[in-house]
């Protein structure tokens, strides 16, 4: 036992020096391997000796049936995003207006996924994802395999810290080469690869992915006698956590801007992906003085680097057919790396877009990609034209079934109900995240299953369990991946009605309208039996939407498919609680105007709709409340003249808090 304890301490010290301090000094590689082998031998003979902080835990081997939930003691809040120098200086001005002379800590914004680590008496007891900020997934079994995560701290303290798990560019490159050689689809980028790796039920898989972590936040620093954020970073480093060497304490907002420019220029040289810079007020008393909004701390913000623009050659233009029959031109590009993804296609929107920008086959074009948004062609580099480029020409027939296209407003449509491509797109939409949210049933898999005859209707998705033996014969489909897919399909049966209404693709029924219908009618049969006048009597359901819903449910084939889904166990009821409601918001119509400090317009809209409210773009007699940010404009004057209730941002935040 003495020898065992000696080996654990020796190897953990070597791991800390190598992976955290980046300064290997204790052991040679040969000595390290020999000691680790000896440790394995002792644990094999004496399993009762094994300590929670044994370095053998880094190898993985724990297999879970599913992820449990962990409630965060202190909520994991997001940061308000800023996108330019003016917004950064406005952030600084708001702090100075409170009588604070600020010092800031600048940190790289790592493009990974957030994690919270909890220790008791210096020993790691749990690790959780951010989740919704209140409750996350328990990923302790995978986090233990990350070499930079200490299983035991240098002091026996009980503490919680937050950080970012990521995958290095080099690791992704090695992993993708291996996947390609095995006939597997390469992973898109470092962030997606890290997220997929940390959510493996088998920890030995996560261990092989060589994930890494930076620790950047101590939620309750005052408990440890700490007075500044920078001191907290230093304290966490002393405990054995890996903090980023680029963190910098600066004296002014000009220094912040210099840091941003410096790191932006060297962004591609870093061994990991970053998508911005985090700016935090250093003094903890000043942080308390600034306080919080409903979602963000007012003492920090995240500067996002501009969307990346690159140039490449437009080799061809291909046309695709969506689930509504809309035909869209797409640019086929000379493959180019954009924000960590290899891009070979970009949307061209429609005929008018292509003609207004004079896009031609053979052009050198600039493409833009922001985050996970589909890349688009921004403009043509006209000075690089050679004269042999081919002008854009809109097709007249469907590229799949060759039916004549019909133009409606700016877009062309295939109106052939038998066109197979629309069936594929409809299935893709049905399984998508915002619809039935069937993880693992992606675009390419649906197209393969459709062409193989396994999927032709929505209900076929819920019959895939009848094809398990055939699916196992397909390349890339092992028993585990098939079981995971079937579990996700089964789980989707429990979704509330609004997801199903959005998933089945009723024209003009988006997520918001689906929520309104589900809340109003409670079950699918009531919607089926509602006529257009009844539907249009509902707030925000106009005549066009009402007629579209009535037509959809008048189609016997659609009713038959819904009955099939019901027989297969798909929920047809509104589940109270999935959409929260409040007397302050429920059923009322809101208009947003001006700029909000605490959140974007889209975020405010999401919060209103989550509490049962509706958002429109213009003030009218039907408006119940106008929410005003800075520079509200004419909507404020109109609301006053109509006697409509007006909330400022503080009122809005307060009412949200009453319903949190």
Secondary structure, DSSP 8 states (H G I E B T S, - for coil): -HHHHHHHHHHHHHHIIIIISS---S--HHHHHHHHHHHHHHHHH-GGG--TT-GGGGG---B-SS--EEE-SS---B--EE-SHHHHHHHHHHHHTTT----EEEEEEESSEEEEEEEETTEEEEEEE-TTSSEEEB-HHHHTT-TTS-SB-SS---EEEEEEEE--HHHHHHHHHHHHHTT------HHHHHHHHHT-SBHHHHHHTT-EEEEEEETTGGGGT--BHHHHHHHHHHHT----TT-EEESSHHHHHHHHHHHHHTGGGSSS-EEEEEEEE-BHHHHHHH-B-SSBBTTEEEEE---EEEEEEEEEEEEEE-TTSEEEEEEEEEEEEETTEEEEEEE---HHHHHHTT-EET-EEEEEE-TTS--EEEEE-GGG--S--EE----SB-TTT--BEEEETTEEEE--TT-HHHHHHHHHHHHSTTTT--TT--HHHHHHHHHTTS-SSHHHHTTGGGGHHHHTTSTT--HHHHHHHHHHHHHHTT--HHHHHHHTT-TT--HHHHHHHHHHH-BHHHHHT--HHHHHTSTT--HHHHHHHHHHHH-HHHHHHHHHHHHTT---B--TTSS---TTTTT-EEEEESB-SSS-HHHHHHHHHHTT-EEESS--TT--EEEE-BS-THHHHHHHHHT-EEEEHHHHHHHHHHT-
